[in-house]
Amino acid sequence: MADLVYPPVIGVIKAFWKYLGIQLQSSGDTNIPRKGGAILAINHVSYLDFALVGTAALPVDRYIRFMAKKEIFAHKIAGPLMRGMHHISVDRENGSGSFVAALRALKAGEIIGIFPEGTTSTSFEIKELKSGAVRLAMGAGVPVIPTIIWGSQRIWTKGIKKDLRRKNYTVLVSFGTPMTFERGDDVDAAEAKLRENLIAMLHEVQGRYPDSHVGQRWAPARLGGTAPAPLK
């Protein structure tokens, strides 16, 4: 499909990261296929995650088509841009249409970005996952690449006032080893395995983050931060 909107938007986003002083560091991009469909299953800690992960994937010369709530598509500015970049609108009340659209895109060889937790994690831990990523992977016969982002919550996230001043924050993005699921596999077991991998990757990324988590509102209690405890 023609990508007339994505390239100029990328230019603007890169300029925005430079303005904020974001030090974006990525690892594991060799796990992203250069051809064919795949799913990035991403943890969700901030409102900037989709743009930062999309930027981190640029070295492999692939555009990520993100699944995002329909309210974004209804915005008078963001909506046309989201549609122009061929992202996929998700209606949380009736998700069948978005599932079919994502399945079609995967079979056409696109990479789809999904936040399987369904919403931003205010505890900054991995929440329980929705089954959409796994079911799409099984239906389209494509791999799932567990993906972790960390540090973006320091800039703009739920429950914390956004800080768009230049701060030179480091943001880490890690693309994990692809996971494959066969049609007919147990969905619950596959989802549990994906969550297990995301948790392990999150802990690894947090372990090499350059700034201390102790006493920080953007850090989980497990690391000495003051973020709310995970919801039961």
Secondary structure, DSSP 8 states (H G I E B T S, - for coil): ---SSHHHHHHHHHHHHHHHT-EEEEE-GGGS-SSS-EEEEE---STTHHHHHHHHTGGGT--EEEEEEHHHHTSTTHHHHHHHTT-EEE-TT--HHHHHHHHHHHHTT-EEEE-TTSS--SSSS-----SHHHHHHHHHT--EEEEEEESGGGTSBTTB----S----EEEEEE---B---TTS-HHHHHHHHHHHHHHHHHHHHHT-SS--TT-TTS-GGGT--S-----
